[in-house]
Amino acid sequence: MTTATAPTAHAALGFRDRARVRRWMWRFTLAMQDYHPSREARRIRRDLRAALLDDAARIGVDDALREIGSPWRVAADHLDALDGAGPRWNDGAVVAVLLGFGLPLYMWVAWAIGAVDTVGAMGGGRAELSWLGVPMTAENSDEMFGIAFTLGWQPFAVSLGLGALGLALGSRIWRLWRRTPVS
């Protein structure tokens, strides 16, 4: 004797309907990125997705999405239960890398290329320069085109300071002090 299993909510929906549910969930995930602890946020997303797929299979995607409402409003309701949002550590890490490593590197490369080009525009030769405490020799002549430099501690200190500032601003670290503990 064989028994037929009922189709799952995922199988009952077509590609277009699953894509609409996926888009709603993606927007909800963006709105929930301030929710901490992240384990709880994942549980909320998983439960909400299952409920949304069940409703979509039962009453249709249009009615299910209309019934649940805006993903931003649903996320705001969950965030209100926390008494405020927490820091965004991932965003802070990205800003720290861009500001602490990417910006100084970009500025130094642009400055070095400009220095070599300036030496060439002045008729060629060699120039001894310094940028943020980094001694550099720029040369632009018929025999040689390039730079030579020796790194010291100064660029690392600047990068570390800019990275710390980027982490603080990007993660919104001040949210740690205005939050009340969730019991």
KOLBA-628576 format. One record per atom (N, C-alpha, C): x, y, z. Coordinates in steps of 0.05 Angstrom, whole numbers, padded with zeros to 5 digits, always signed. Last residue first. Layout:
N
XYZ
...
// end
This chain:
183
+00310+00826+00563
+00309+00804+00582
+00291+00782+00573
+00357+00866+00532
+00332+00851+00528
+00332+00828+00547
+00384+00927+00555
+00386+00898+00552
+00358+00886+00549
+00378+00985+00514
+00373+00972+00540
+00374+00942+00536
+00423+01027+00479
+00405+01003+00480
+00402+00995+00509
+00461+01065+00479
+00433+01074+00483
+00414+01051+00484
+00510+01041+00470
+00505+01055+00495
+00477+01064+00499
+00509+01019+00419
+00514+01002+00442
+00506+01015+00468
+00505+01059+00382
+00480+01045+00389
+00484+01026+00413
+00555+01077+00370
+00541+01091+00391
+00515+01077+00399
+00570+01050+00324
+00577+01038+00350
+00563+01052+00373
+00559+01043+00268
+00542+01059+00286
+00545+01049+00315
+00592+01021+00233
+00577+01002+00249
+00557+01017+00267
+00615+01066+00209
+00600+01047+00193
+00583+01028+00209
+00641+01092+00253
+00620+01105+00238
+00602+01086+00223
+00677+01052+00271
+00659+01065+00289
+00635+01078+00275
+00705+01039+00224
+00690+01018+00238
+00669+01031+00257
+00728+01088+00210
+00709+01076+00192
+00692+01054+00206
+00762+01095+00254
+00741+01114+00249
+00720+01102+00231
+00796+01051+00244
+00780+01052+00269
+00757+01072+00267
+00817+01067+00195
+00802+01042+00197
+00785+01042+00222
+00846+01112+00209
+00823+01115+00190
+00805+01090+00191
+00884+01088+00243
+00866+01109+00253
+00842+01112+00235
+00909+01053+00207
+00896+01042+00231
+00876+01062+00242
+00930+01089+00170
+00910+01069+00162
+00895+01058+00185
+00966+01117+00203
+00944+01131+00190
+00922+01112+00182
+01000+01075+00217
+00985+01089+00238
+00961+01104+00226
+01020+01061+00168
+01005+01041+00183
+00988+01055+00205
+01049+01107+00154
+01025+01100+00138
+01008+01079+00152
+01089+01106+00198
+01069+01127+00195
+01045+01119+00178
+01128+01068+00198
+01105+01063+00214
+01083+01083+00209
+01151+01061+00129
+01156+01064+00158
+01130+01059+00173
+01175+01037+00067
+01153+01042+00086
+01163+01044+00115
+01207+01068+00016
+01212+01052+00040
+01190+01058+00060
+01209+01068-00056
+01201+01078-00030
+01208+01058-00009
+01213+01090-00123
+01225+01072-00102
+01218+01084-00075
+01184+01091-00187
+01187+01102-00160
+01201+01080-00143
+01196+01106-00258
+01184+01093-00235
+01190+01106-00209
+01238+01097-00309
+01212+01109-00304
+01200+01094-00280
+01301+01106-00342
+01285+01097-00319
+01259+01112-00316
+01324+01128-00388
+01333+01102-00378
+01314+01090-00357
+01299+01177-00395
+01300+01158-00417
+01308+01130-00408
+01261+01188-00334
+01282+01195-00353
+01281+01174-00376
+01240+01197-00275
+01227+01197-00301
+01248+01207-00321
+01230+01179-00208
+01249+01182-00230
+01233+01179-00257
+01224+01191-00140
+01210+01190-00166
+01230+01196-00188
+01231+01162-00080
+01247+01173-00102
+01231+01169-00127
+01207+01175-00015
+01203+01164-00041
+01221+01178-00061
+01191+01162+00053
+01209+01173+00033
+01206+01159+00006
+01134+01175+00086
+01145+01153+00069
+01164+01166+00049
+01107+01214+00113
+01131+01203+00125
+01144+01180+00110
+01068+01229+00077
+01060+01217+00103
+01084+01203+00116
+01117+01229+00029
+01088+01231+00032
+01080+01215+00057
+01172+01260-00001
+01161+01246+00022
+01131+01250+00024
+01226+01255-00051
+01201+01266-00039
+01193+01251-00014
+01273+01270-00097
+01270+01257-00071
+01246+01271-00057
+01275+01258-00166
+01266+01276-00145
+01263+01259-00119
+01309+01259-00229
+01302+01245-00204
+01295+01266-00183
+01290+01267-00298
+01310+01266-00276
+01299+01251-00252
+01251+01313-00338
+01263+01287-00330
+01282+01290-00308
+01226+01360-00348
+01249+01354-00364
+01263+01328-00356
+01180+01366-00320
+01201+01385-00314
+01227+01379-00329
+01151+01321-00333
+01143+01347-00345
+01164+01369-00340
+01176+01283-00300
+01178+01281-00329
+01171+01307-00343
+01158+01301-00251
+01187+01300-00256
+01192+01299-00286
+01103+01294-00258
+01114+01321-00254
+01144+01322-00260
+01100+01238-00261
+01092+01254-00284
+01103+01282-00282
+01116+01225-00209
+01132+01216-00232
+01125+01232-00256
+01074+01250-00180
+01101+01258-00176
+01119+01249-00199
+01029+01222-00199
+01031+01251-00204
+01060+01261-00200
+01041+01172-00178
+01039+01175-00207
+01041+01205-00215
+01038+01185-00123
+01063+01175-00135
+01063+01178-00165
+00985+01201-00117
+01006+01220-00111
+01032+01211-00124
+00959+01153-00130
+00953+01177-00146
+00976+01198-00142
+00979+01121-00089
+00984+01114-00117
+00980+01138-00134
+00958+01148-00043
+00987+01145-00047
+00994+01139-00076
+00903+01144-00051
+00915+01170-00050
+00945+01168-00055
+00896+01088-00050
+00888+01103-00074
+00902+01130-00074
+00914+01078+00002
+00928+01066-00020
+00921+01081-00046
+00876+01107+00034
+00905+01114+00034
+00920+01102+00010
+00827+01079+00015
+00832+01107+00011
+00861+01115+00013
+00836+01023+00030
+00830+01032+00003
+00836+01061-00002
+00845+01023+00087
+00864+01012+00068
+00860+01023+00040
+00806+01053+00115
+00832+01049+00127
+00853+01038+00107
+00760+01054+00082
+00771+01079+00092
+00800+01075+00102
+00751+00999+00070
+00752+01020+00049
+00766+01045+00058
+00753+00976+00121
+00772+00968+00100
+00774+00989+00079
+00710+01004+00146
+00737+01005+00157
+00758+00997+00136
+00666+00989+00115
+00675+01018+00115
+00703+01020+00126
+00665+00935+00129
+00669+00943+00101
+00679+00972+00100
+00656+00938+00184
+00681+00925+00174
+00686+00933+00146
+00606+00963+00186
+00629+00976+00197
+00655+00965+00187
+00574+00922+00165
+00577+00948+00151
+00601+00963+00160
+00581+00885+00206
+00590+00879+00179
+00593+00904+00163
+00558+00910+00251
+00586+00905+00251
+00596+00899+00223
+00516+00954+00267
+00519+00938+00243
+00548+00932+00239
+00488+00956+00334
+00508+00963+00314
+00508+00944+00290
+00415+00953+00341
+00443+00949+00349
+00462+00957+00328
+00356+00993+00355
+00373+00976+00337
+00401+00974+00348
+00304+00990+00404
+00325+01002+00389
+00342+00982+00374
+00272+00953+00433
+00279+00980+00445
+00303+00992+00430
+00254+00907+00409
+00281+00907+00420
+00289+00933+00435
+00205+00916+00387
+00206+00899+00410
+00233+00899+00424
+00218+00945+00342
+00206+00959+00365
+00207+00943+00390
+00233+00904+00307
+00254+00921+00319
+00244+00937+00343
+00183+00883+00292
+00202+00867+00306
+00224+00883+00320
+00163+00928+00265
+00148+00917+00288
+00167+00899+00305
+00200+00934+00224
+00198+00955+00244
+00183+00945+00269
+00187+00889+00194
+00213+00890+00207
+00213+00911+00229
+00136+00904+00176
+00139+00880+00192
+00166+00880+00207
+00150+00950+00146
+00133+00952+00169
+00135+00928+00188
+00182+00927+00106
+00194+00947+00124
+00177+00951+00149
+00147+00894+00079
+00169+00882+00094
+00182+00902+00113
+00077+00908+00083
+00104+00917+00075
+00126+00903+00092
+00033+00850+00088
+00040+00879+00086
+00068+00884+00078
+00004+00804+00092
+00027+00808+00110
+00036+00837+00110
-00036+00810+00053
-00044+00806+00081
-00020+00811+00100
-00008+00815+00006
-00025+00837+00014
-00032+00835+00044
+00016+00765+00004
+00033+00788+00006
+00017+00813+00015
-00031+00733-00001
-00012+00729+00022
+00005+00753+00026
-00054+00752-00048
-00068+00756-00023
-00050+00752+00001
-00013+00736-00085
-00023+00764-00083
-00036+00770-00057
-00008+00681-00078
+00014+00699-00071
+00004+00728-00067
-00060+00642-00047
-00048+00656-00070
-00028+00676-00061
-00077+00612-00005
-00095+00633-00014
-00084+00648-00038
-00039+00568-00001
-00067+00565+00007
-00085+00586-00006
+00010+00586-00017
+00000+00561-00029
-00030+00558-00024
+00015+00630+00016
+00015+00634-00013
+00004+00609-00027
+00016+00607+00066
-00006+00625+00059
-00008+00628+00029
+00065+00580+00061
+00040+00565+00066
+00016+00582+00059
+00101+00623+00052
+00097+00602+00032
+00072+00586+00036
+00094+00650+00102
+00087+00663+00077
+00083+00643+00054
+00113+00612+00138
+00085+00621+00140
+00077+00634+00114
+00167+00608+00121
+00149+00585+00120
+00120+00592+00121
+00183+00662+00130
+00184+00650+00103
+00165+00626+00101
+00178+00665+00185
+00162+00682+00168
+00161+00672+00140
+00215+00627+00202
+00187+00624+00209
+00169+00640+00191
+00263+00651+00181
+00255+00624+00174
+00225+00619+00179
+00263+00702+00207
+00262+00700+00177
+00252+00672+00169
+00267+00685+00261
+00244+00701+00252
+00241+00699+00222
+00317+00659+00259
+00293+00644+00266
+00268+00659+00257
+00350+00703+00247
+00348+00680+00228
+00323+00664+00234
+00343+00733+00294
+00334+00744+00268
+00331+00722+00247
+00367+00700+00331
+00338+00705+00333
+00327+00716+00307
+00419+00704+00313
+00406+00678+00314
+00375+00681+00315
+00431+00758+00322
+00427+00748+00294
+00414+00721+00293
+00396+00792+00374
+00418+00775+00364
+00411+00763+00337
+00385+00846+00330
+00405+00829+00344
+00392+00816+00368
+00372+00879+00271
+00361+00862+00292
+00383+00845+00304
+00388+00908+00228
+00394+00919+00254
+00385+00901+00277
+00368+00881+00184
+00397+00878+00190
+00405+00891+00216
+00315+00881+00167
+00321+00869+00193
+00351+00868+00199
+00314+00901+00116
+00303+00918+00137
+00310+00907+00165
+00337+00858+00088
+00350+00884+00089
+00340+00902+00111
+00297+00820+00097
+00323+00816+00108
+00339+00842+00109
+00255+00843+00067
+00252+00840+00096
+00279+00836+00110
+00276+00837+00016
+00271+00864+00027
+00268+00864+00057
+00276+00782+00014
+00302+00796+00012
+00298+00825+00023
+00222+00770+00018
+00239+00762+00039
+00266+00776+00038
+00205+00791-00031
+00194+00802-00006
+00213+00795+00017
+00234+00757-00065
+00239+00786-00066
+00229+00799-00040
+00210+00708-00053
+00239+00711-00048
+00246+00741-00048
+00159+00718-00072
+00163+00713-00044
+00192+00717-00036
+00172+00723-00127
+00159+00745-00112
+00162+00742-00082
+00192+00672-00138
+00210+00696-00141
+00198+00720-00126
+00147+00641-00131
+00169+00637-00112
+00188+00661-00114
+00117+00661-00175
+00107+00665-00148
+00130+00662-00127
+00150+00644-00218
+00144+00672-00214
+00135+00678-00186
+00148+00587-00211
+00173+00602-00210
+00169+00632-00204
+00091+00568-00171
+00107+00570-00195
+00132+00586-00191
+00078+00526-00115
+00081+00553-00127
+00097+00551-00152
+00081+00476-00095
+00055+00485-00105
+00057+00512-00119
+00131+00469-00075
+00125+00456-00100
+00099+00466-00112
+00126+00498-00027
+00146+00506-00047
+00140+00494-00074
+00088+00470+00001
+00082+00497-00008
+00101+00506-00030
+00086+00402-00024
+00095+00423-00005
+00088+00450-00017
+00032+00357-00036
+00054+00374-00046
+00061+00396-00026
+00024+00300+00005
+00014+00325-00005
+00037+00342-00015
+00039+00234-00017
+00044+00257+00001
+00033+00282-00012
+00004+00174-00020
+00013+00198-00035
+00017+00221-00015
+00023+00110-00001
+00009+00135+00005
+00021+00158-00011
+00014+00043-00018
+00029+00067-00020
+00011+00091-00013
+00017-00024+00000
+00000+00000+00000
+00018+00025+00000
// end
